[in-house]
């Protein structure tokens, strides 16, 4: 720890410097902060140092060295008395603490600069008022303001992301706007971010968004020109080309240039968000599973009779008191704790903890009520402290959700049903061998699921695969909102239809023309010409869900109900044509379950 950052929190120079650097605002709330009400808060509480073990564990969690100094600029942010008292000695959630520590580190040198210039303060509010009264041009106001306050700095045009850091920190800035945040990671599945503005009207304002706000506001209308008002954070725009922006609960005005900067940053952040989310979900095996009310992942739903069978089976195969193939349970009335010691198939320790949860009830003391279905849900029982630990996610060590699902449906439940339904002969041997039992066993008779279907284009190899994918797309876009598409992407939907029609010996031309709406012909060749003529006139535009839905219906019905012969190359071409729709479908399917 560099000693130059160490300073007593009561030092008035520190209070002044933090106030200036944080643009006269409370770090946690973003509200304006009067200097007389400012208190310096330890991000990591000083009291934690009294417990050496917990302190070092928390430093490790934050990726900080053991000699980290809590009484330093790197651990201070400005706040008000109410928030400081409310926070007291409590620990912030890891992602929020990491965001605050990262912010403190980034501004540390500037804090030192202001400490050194302590006696050169300026009454900023008075200057701003005078400037707005006497100067009409916004650029002139900004220039004079910067000259007087020695605040000429714009944000550097910069992007930073550390995918080796377990918390996945992200930063992107362009001139007047800066975004600092954390992407979905193996340590924290929910992202967070903070915007900092250097525009004249809201200079110094900080606005934080949690994961839900990021999904609801930033992802809507991504990669669209703000003039279309499709962005989730744009309320409206004026004739003067000013834009009303809403981030969180904050509303303010930006000009077009500033709004374009904001859109560029948001598009980059959301792109990195999705890439990181996909990586995390694929490794944790959660990509197909929806969230439960308590934030776990819903694997399967079973009835209480089957749960009682599982309880008896676990009791008979106690890992501590038996030594068979199935001796892998730490028996518990309310969860499946898969645990092994000296087992030939598994490493020692816990492999998965599968909990019980209902859709409507928090208490499980009545789990034995007849016909009361129960979800078996998964959450990681392990913490990932470094990316190198991901190699421990496998069948013999720590299970991800997909491994747990496969084990439940292909091993545990078939075995439990076998032992409870197959009778024994007079010698105590089962009348039906287990392998013979499996040949006719249907897991769907005992479980139900509620999975998310992700379309993997590379896996679409035949007509049946394509039909399934088109069915998912059509169902999704039949109720989806209007979207902005480039003209080539709109045209490609119709070109995919042409490919299918040309490969069909027969189809319902009346159904096709009725859904398309721009042709009434009964002639096949003219229909193809009309579609081609229509696509040639398409421009970049907002497309309603009705147009996409009806065109996909034509593809779906022709594939499903008529003799349509498609080669693997044709199927691949159709998939390429529809890839922009698949991207939207997959993105929204993943985001909706967060």
C-alpha positions, 0 to 999 in steps of 0.5 A, spaced: 500 500 500 502 506 497 503 511 504 501 517 500 494 515 500 493 514 507 490 520 511 485 521 517 478 521 515 477 527 519 482 531 515 478 537 512 483 537 506 480 530 505 473 532 506 474 538 501 477 534 496 472 528 496 467 533 495 470 536 489 472 530 486 465 527 486 462 533 483 459 535 490 455 529 490 453 523 495 457 517 492 451 512 494 445 516 492 448 521 487 444 527 490 447 533 491 451 534 498 452 540 502 459 541 504 457 542 511 453 535 511 459 531 508 461 525 512 467 520 509 465 513 509 469 507 509 467 503 503 470 497 507 468 498 515 474 500 519 471 495 524 472 489 520 480 489 521 478 487 528 477 480 526 483 478 522 480 472 519 474 475 516 478 481 514 483 477 510 477 473 507 474 480 505 480 482 502 481 476 498 473 477 495 475 484 493 482 482 490 485 486 494 492 485 498 493 483 505 496 490 506 490 494 504 490 500 508 482 502 510 484 509 512 486 511 505 483 515 499 483 508 496 477 506 501 473 513 502 467 516 499 463 522 500 456 521 503 451 524 508 450 523 515 443 519 514 446 514 509 453 513 513 449 512 520 445 507 516 450 503 513 454 503 520 459 497 520 455 493 515 459 490 509 456 492 502 454 487 497 460 485 494 459 487 487 457 494 490 463 494 494 467 493 488 464 498 484 466 503 490 473 501 491 474 501 483 471 508 483 476 510 489 482 508 486 480 511 479 480 518 482 485 517 488 490 521 484 485 527 483 483 527 490 491 528 492 491 534 487 485 537 490 488 536 497 494 540 495 490 545 492 486 546 498 486 553 499 484 555 492 477 553 492 471 557 488 464 558 489 462 553 483 454 554 484 455 562 484 459 561 477 454 557 474 448 562 475 452 568 473 454 564 466 447 562 465 444 569 466 449 573 462 451 568 456 447 565 451 451 560 447 452 553 451 459 552 448 461 559 451 458 557 457 462 551 458 468 554 455 468 560 460 466 555 466 472 550 464 477 556 464 474 559 471 474 552 475 480 549 471 476 543 469 478 543 462 478 535 462 473 531 458 473 524 459 478 520 455 475 516 449 477 509 452 474 502 453 477 497 459 474 490 460 478 485 464 475 478 463 481 475 467 478 479 473 473 475 477 468 480 477 469 482 470 470 490 471 468 494 465 469 502 463 467 506 457 468 513 456 467 518 450 468 526 451 462 527 456 460 521 458 463 515 462 460 508 464 463 504 470 460 497 471 461 490 472 458 485 467 455 478 469 461 474 472 462 467 475 462 471 482 456 475 481 451 473 476 447 480 476 451 486 473 451 493 475 453 500 472 454 507 474 454 513 469 458 519 470 456 526 466 460 532 464 455 535 460 454 542 462 447 541 464 448 535 469 456 536 470 458 531 475 451 527 476 452 520 478 447 515 476 447 507 478 443 502 475 442 495 478 441 489 473 433 489 472 434 497 470 440 495 466 435 490 462 429 494 462 432 500 460 439 499 456 437 493 452 431 496 449 432 498 442 439 497 442 443 499 436 438 504 433 438 511 432 435 515 437 431 519 433 426 513 432 425 513 440 425 506 441 431 506 446 428 504 453 432 510 456 429 515 451 422 518 453 422 523 447 425 528 443 424 535 441 424 539 434 430 542 437 433 535 437 434 535 444 432 528 448 429 527 454 433 521 458 431 517 463 436 513 467 433 509 473 429 514 476 433 520 473 430 524 468 434 530 464 436 533 457 441 531 453 443 534 446 443 530 440 451 529 440 451 527 447 445 522 446 449 519 440 455 518 445 450 515 450 448 510 445 455 508 443 457 507 450 450 503 452 451 499 445 458 497 447 456 495 454 450 491 452 454 487 447 459 485 452 454 484 457 451 479 453 457 475 451 459 475 458 452 472 460 452 467 455 459 465 457 457 464 465 451 461 463 454 456 459 459 454 464 454 454 470 450 450 465 444 454 467 442 457 460 436 452 459 433 453 466 429 459 468 429 462 475 425 461 481 422 466 486 428 465 490 433 466 485 435 459 484 434 455 477 428 450 476 431 444 474 424 439 475 418 439 478 416 432 481 410 430 486 410 429 493 410 422 493 416 421 488 419 426 493 418 421 499 421 416 495 427 420 494 427 421 501 427 414 503 432 412 498 437 417 500 436 415 507 438 408 505 444 410 502 447 415 507 455 417 505 457 416 512 454 409 514 454 405 507 459 404 502 455 402 495 455 405 489 449 410 491 452 412 498 453 419 496 448 422 500 448 427 506 441 426 508 436 432 509 429 432 509 429 439 505 434 438 500 438 433 496 445 434 498 450 430 494 456 428 498 462 423 497 468 420 501 472 415 498 468 413 492 470 410 486 467 415 481 467 422 485 472 426 488 471 427 496 466 433 498 460 436 496 458 435 489 451 439 488 446 441 493 439 441 490 433 445 494 426 444 494 421 450 492 414 451 491 411 457 486 407 460 491 409 458 498 415 459 502 415 454 508 416 446 506 413 443 513 407 441 509 411 438 503 407 431 504 401 434 502 398 430 497 398 432 489 402 438 492 408 439 486 415 441 488 420 444 484 427 441 485 432 447 484 439 448 483 444 454 486 452 453 486 454 451 493 461 453 491 464 460 490 469 461 484 475 465 487 479 465 480 478 463 473 482 457 474 477 454 479 472 453 473 476 447 471 473 444 478 466 444 475 465 437 472 461 431 474 467 428 479 467 435 483 462 441 483 456 440 478 453 445 474 446 445 473 446 441 467 450 436 470 445 436 476 439 435 471 442 430 467 443 426 474 436 427 476 433 425 470 437 419 467 440 416 474 437 418 481 429 418 479 430 412 474 433 408 480 428 410 485 422 409 481 425 402 479 426 400 487 419 402 488 415 399 483 419 393 481 417 387 485 422 381 487 422 374 487 422 369 492 429 369 492 429 377 494 432 378 486 428 384 482 423 380 477 426 385 472 433 387 471 435 394 471 437 395 464 431 392 461 427 397 466 430 403 463 428 400 456 421 402 457 422 408 462 419 414 460 422 420 465 416 425 463 411 421 466 414 423 473 417 430 472 415 436 468 420 442 466 419 449 464 425 450 460 428 456 456 429 454 448 435 457 445 436 456 438 443 454 436 444 455 428 450 450 428 445 445 430 440 446 425 441 440 420 435 438 417 428 440 416 425 438 423 430 442 426 429 448 422 421 447 423 422 447 431 426 453 430 421 457 426 416 455 431 420 458 436 421 464 432 414 465 430 411 464 437 416 469 440 415 475 434 407 474 434 407 478 441 414 482 441 414 489 440 416 493 434 423 493 432 428 497 428 431 493 422 436 494 416 433 494 410 437 487 408 435 484 414 428 485 413 429 483 406 432 477 408 426 474 412 422 474 405 428 471 401 427 465 406 420 465 405 422 464 397 427 459 399 422 455 402 416 456 397 421 454 391 423 448 395 415 446 395 412 442 390 405 444 393 403 450 398 397 454 400 398 460 395 391 463 398 394 462 405 401 466 403 398 472 399 393 473 405 398 473 410 403 477 406 398 483 404 401 486 398 399 481 393 393 477 391 396 473 385 394 466 384 400 464 380 406 461 383 411 465 378 408 471 379 408 470 387 415 470 387 416 476 382 411 480 387 415 478 393 422 480 390 419 486 387 417 488 394 423 486 398 427 491 392 423 497 395 424 496 403 428 501 407 431 501 413 425 502 418 421 500 424 418 493 423 411 491 427 411 484 430 405 483 425 409 483 419 414 478 422 409 474 425 405 473 418 411 472 414 414 467 419 407 463 419 408 462 411 414 459 412 412 455 418 405 452 415 409 451 408 414 447 412 410 443 416 404 442 412 406 441 405 412 436 401 418 441 402 425 438 400 430 442 403 438 440 402 443 441 408 446 447 404 439 450 403 437 450 410 444 453 412 442 459 407 435 460 411 438 460 418 443 465 415 438 469 412 434 469 419 440 470 424 438 477 426 431 474 428 435 469 432 439 473 435 434 478 438 430 471 440 436 468 444 438 475 447 430 476 449 430 469 452 436 470 456 434 476 459 427 475 461 429 469 465 434 474 469 
